[in-house]
Amino acid sequence: MHRGFIFACAGLCVGLAAVAACSGSNGSDITTGDAGTGADGGTEGGSGPSPAQASGDLAHIVCQRFQECAPAFITIAYGSSAECEKRFTAQFEDNLTAPGTNQTTSQVEACVAAAQGLSCVDLLGRKTPDVCKPPPGQLADGKACATDAQCTNKRCKVAPGATCGTCTSPVAGGQTCAKDDDCDDGLKCVNSACDPYGAMNAACDGSHPCNPTLGCVAGSCGPAKTSGSCKTSDECDQLHGVFCDGKQCQPLQFANAPAACGLVDGGLQLCNGPATCVPSGVGKGTCNNAPADNAPCTADGGAACEAPSVCLNGTCTFPTSAACK
């Protein structure tokens, strides 16, 4: 249960993270009047903030907004907003200086300002503000990539468990997908097809999810429960750490590694991130800290790597554009 929540929220985070520098954005031309990012990582002509500054500003607002809209995600995936910012700053800076991108640091800063007013409904529904969509990149379809901003047709399709992808176009509603990032703005990958989230009072089920700010109660999207009877956690306020134990919506408890996790003393206890409950699933396990970047890992059954790293060829690998050739 908790791993599924982590992965779902990771997809949501990429939605805002895509705002300027990583995969998940749509892409559109933006004219700001400043120069592009230079090969040395600075801005040509000295205009605009440095990639490091812009990346740090974007990471701050991304993690701040998720702390406000989905605090349980921050706790489970990172343990703290500070750790979230550290991880995203490194990824954003690499993406912002990736080969072929036309994204500028001034555009990133304009996005930071827009993201501050983004509603939780739009943030978690993967609706990117126009100012946050990077301009088309320089890499044609079929070229290796790490981020959408590198690609002419606005999508770098990265397979689950991979760090590099291929330039293509975003997938429209009803078309085939492997994960949320494949889909166009505002769509989610459900049962291998891109579909829109359900709004308030929309019909919902396992194939028709509600916007993450809502719960699916008796087949209809509505306010998520913070308590009361339930059959599945889709009815409960998961964004704030409320899950269904099979009978009642109840708040989760969190513990640091190497504490027990899973079903503990009649309640649900998860791990403060970055850690994984091993073994996962129904029952009781132990919180295992995420392996460090470049440390050995097990793709299935062990502690997950700390996002955005993935377990690649038995090693926790932080995605970098230089590796995508």
C-alpha positions in Angstrom: 0.0 0.0 0.0 2.6 2.5 1.0 4.9 1.8 -2.0 2.0 2.5 -4.3 1.3 5.8 -2.6 5.0 6.8 -3.0 5.0 6.0 -6.7 1.8 7.8 -7.3 3.0 10.9 -5.5 6.3 10.8 -7.3 4.4 11.1 -10.5 2.5 14.1 -9.1 5.7 15.7 -8.0 7.2 15.3 -11.5 4.2 17.2 -12.8 5.3 20.4 -11.0 8.9 19.5 -11.2 8.4 19.5 -15.0 7.6 23.1 -14.6 10.9 24.1 -16.0 13.5 21.5 -16.0 12.4 17.9 -15.9 10.1 15.5 -17.7 6.4 15.8 -17.5 5.9 19.3 -19.0 4.2 20.1 -22.3 6.5 22.7 -23.8 5.6 26.0 -25.5 7.4 29.0 -26.8 8.1 31.6 -24.2 9.7 35.0 -25.0 11.5 36.6 -22.0 14.2 38.5 -23.8 17.2 36.8 -22.0 19.9 34.7 -23.4 19.9 30.9 -23.4 21.9 28.7 -21.1 25.5 28.4 -22.1 27.5 25.1 -22.3 29.5 26.0 -19.2 26.3 26.2 -17.1 26.1 29.9 -16.9 23.8 32.2 -19.0 25.2 33.7 -22.1 25.9 37.4 -21.8 25.5 37.2 -18.1 21.8 37.9 -18.0 19.5 36.1 -15.6 20.3 34.1 -12.5 22.7 31.2 -12.6 21.5 27.6 -13.2 22.3 26.8 -9.5 20.3 29.7 -8.2 17.3 29.1 -10.5 17.3 25.4 -9.7 17.4 26.0 -6.0 14.5 28.5 -6.2 12.4 26.0 -8.2 13.2 23.1 -5.9 12.2 25.3 -2.9 8.8 26.2 -4.4 8.2 22.6 -5.6 8.8 21.1 -2.2 7.0 23.9 -0.4 3.9 23.4 -2.5 3.9 19.7 -2.0 4.4 20.2 1.7 1.2 22.3 1.6 -0.8 20.1 -0.7 0.4 16.5 0.0 2.5 16.5 3.2 2.4 12.7 3.5 4.3 12.5 0.2 7.1 14.6 1.6 7.3 12.5 4.8 7.3 9.2 2.9 9.6 10.0 0.0 12.1 12.4 1.6 11.4 12.7 5.4 11.7 16.5 5.2 11.3 19.5 2.9 15.0 20.2 3.2 15.9 16.8 1.8 13.3 17.2 -0.9 14.9 20.5 -2.0 18.4 19.0 -1.9 17.4 16.2 -4.3 15.4 18.3 -6.7 18.0 21.1 -6.9 20.6 18.7 -8.2 18.2 17.2 -10.7 16.9 20.6 -11.9 20.4 22.0 -12.4 21.4 19.0 -14.5 18.3 19.3 -16.6 18.6 23.0 -17.0 22.1 22.6 -18.5 21.2 19.5 -20.6 22.4 19.4 -24.3 19.8 20.7 -26.7 17.6 22.6 -24.2 16.4 26.1 -25.0 15.2 26.7 -21.4 16.6 29.8 -19.7 17.1 30.5 -16.0 14.9 33.6 -16.3 12.0 31.4 -17.6 12.5 29.2 -14.6 12.3 32.2 -12.2 9.1 33.3 -13.9 7.7 29.8 -13.3 8.7 29.9 -9.7 6.5 33.1 -9.3 3.6 31.4 -11.0 3.9 28.2 -9.0 3.3 30.0 -5.8 -0.3 30.7 -6.8 -1.0 27.2 -8.3 -4.0 25.5 -6.6 -3.6 22.0 -5.1 -6.2 20.8 -7.6 -4.1 21.9 -10.6 -0.8 21.0 -9.0 -1.8 17.4 -8.2 -3.9 17.2 -11.4 -0.7 17.7 -13.5 -1.9 21.0 -15.0 1.2 23.0 -15.7 1.0 26.9 -15.9 1.8 28.1 -19.4 4.7 30.2 -18.2 6.2 27.0 -16.8 6.2 25.1 -20.1 9.7 25.2 -21.6 10.2 26.0 -25.3 10.8 23.2 -27.7 14.3 21.8 -27.5 16.8 21.0 -30.3 16.6 17.2 -30.3 14.4 15.4 -32.9 12.2 12.4 -32.2 14.2 9.3 -31.6 17.2 11.1 -30.0 18.3 10.1 -26.5 17.3 12.6 -23.8 16.9 13.1 -20.1 14.3 15.9 -20.0 11.3 17.2 -22.0 13.0 20.6 -22.6 15.6 18.9 -24.8 13.1 17.6 -27.3 11.6 19.4 -30.3 8.2 17.7 -29.8 8.2 18.3 -26.1 8.4 14.9 -24.5 11.3 12.8 -23.3 9.7 9.4 -22.8 11.6 7.5 -20.1 10.6 3.9 -19.4 9.8 2.9 -15.7 13.1 2.1 -14.0 15.2 3.9 -16.5 17.2 7.2 -16.3 17.4 8.0 -20.1 14.6 8.2 -22.6 13.8 9.0 -26.2 12.4 12.2 -27.7 8.8 11.9 -28.9 5.4 13.7 -28.5 3.2 13.6 -25.4 0.4 11.0 -25.5 -3.1 12.3 -25.9 -6.2 11.2 -24.1 -7.2 7.6 -24.7 -3.8 6.6 -26.1 -1.3 4.1 -24.8 1.1 5.0 -22.0 3.4 3.4 -19.5 3.4 6.0 -16.8 1.9 9.5 -16.0 4.9 11.3 -17.5 4.0 9.9 -21.0 0.7 11.7 -21.0 -0.3 15.2 -22.0 -1.0 17.9 -19.5 -3.8 17.1 -17.1 -3.9 13.4 -17.9 -3.0 10.3 -15.8 -1.9 6.9 -17.1 -4.5 4.4 -15.9 -4.6 0.8 -17.1 -2.0 1.8 -19.8 -4.1 4.6 -21.3 -4.0 8.4 -20.7 -7.2 9.6 -19.1 -8.4 12.8 -17.3 -8.8 13.0 -13.6 -12.4 13.1 -12.3 -13.6 16.4 -10.8 -16.1 16.8 -8.0 -19.2 14.6 -8.4 -17.7 12.7 -11.4 -18.1 8.9 -11.5 -15.1 7.0 -10.3 -13.6 3.6 -10.0 -10.3 1.8 -10.4 -10.2 2.8 -14.1 -11.5 6.4 -13.6 -9.5 8.1 -10.7 -10.5 11.3 -9.1 -8.3 14.3 -8.8 -5.9 13.4 -6.0 -7.4 16.1 -3.8 -10.7 14.1 -3.8 -11.8 10.7 -2.6 -13.7 8.1 -4.5 -16.7 7.4 -2.3 -19.6 5.2 -3.4 -18.6 5.6 -7.0 -18.5 9.4 -7.0 -15.6 11.9 -6.6 -16.1 14.0 -3.4 -14.3 15.2 -0.3 -11.8 12.6 1.0 -12.5 11.2 4.4 -10.4 11.9 7.4 -12.3 9.3 9.5 -15.2 7.0 9.3 -16.0 3.7 7.6 -14.3 2.7 4.3 -13.6 -0.2 2.0 -10.4 1.1 0.3 -7.9 3.9 0.8 -9.3 5.7 -2.3 -12.0 7.0 0.0 -9.5 8.4 2.5 -7.4 11.6 2.6 -4.1 9.9 1.6 -2.4 13.2 0.9 -2.5 14.0 4.6 -1.6 10.4 5.7 -5.1 8.9 6.2 -5.6 5.4 4.9 -8.2 2.6 5.1 -7.4 -0.4 7.4 -10.2 -2.3 5.7 -12.8 -0.9 7.9 -12.0 2.7 9.0 -10.1 5.7 7.6 -7.3 6.3 10.1 -4.2 8.4 10.3 -0.9 6.7 9.6 2.0 6.6 12.1 5.5 7.2 10.9 8.8 5.8 12.3 12.5 6.1 11.5 14.6 3.1 10.4 15.1 0.5 11.7 11.7 0.6 13.4 8.8 -1.8 12.6 6.4 -0.9 9.9 3.2 -2.2 8.3 0.6 -3.5 10.7 1.9 -2.4 14.1 -0.1 -2.6 17.3 -3.4 -2.7 15.3 -2.5 0.4 13.3 -0.7 1.3 10.1 2.9 2.5 10.5 5.1 3.7 7.6 8.7 4.8 7.4 10.0 8.3 7.5 11.7 8.7 4.1 13.9 8.1 2.5 13.2 4.5 3.7 11.2 1.5 2.6 9.2 -1.0 4.6 10.8 -4.4 3.8 9.1 -6.7 3.1 6.2 -4.6 1.7 2.6 -5.7 1.6 0.2 -6.9 4.2 1.8 -7.7 7.5 4.8 -6.4 9.4 8.2 -5.4 8.2 11.2 -3.2 9.1 12.1 0.3 7.9 15.2 0.1 5.7 17.0 3.3 4.7 17.4 4.0 1.0 20.8 3.0 -0.4 23.0 6.0 -1.2 23.5 7.1 -4.7 26.0 4.7 -6.5 25.4 2.1 -3.8 24.2 -1.4 -4.6 20.4 -1.9 -4.7 17.7 -4.5 -5.5 15.1 -3.5 -8.0 12.4 -5.6 -6.4 12.0 -6.5 -2.8 14.6 -4.3 -1.2 14.8 -0.7 0.0 14.0 1.7 -2.9 16.5 4.3 -4.0 15.8 7.8 -3.0 14.0 9.8 -5.7 14.9 10.7 -8.4 17.5 7.9 -8.4 16.5 4.5 -9.7 17.9 1.0 -9.2 19.7 0.5 -12.6 21.8 -2.5 -13.2 22.0 -3.1 -9.4 23.1 0.4 -8.5 21.2 3.4 -7.3 21.7 5.8 -10.2 21.0 9.5 -10.2 19.7 10.6 -13.6 22.0 12.8 -15.5 21.7 14.2 -19.0 25.4 13.4 -19.7 24.6 9.7 -19.5 21.9 9.9 -22.2 23.6 9.4 -25.6 
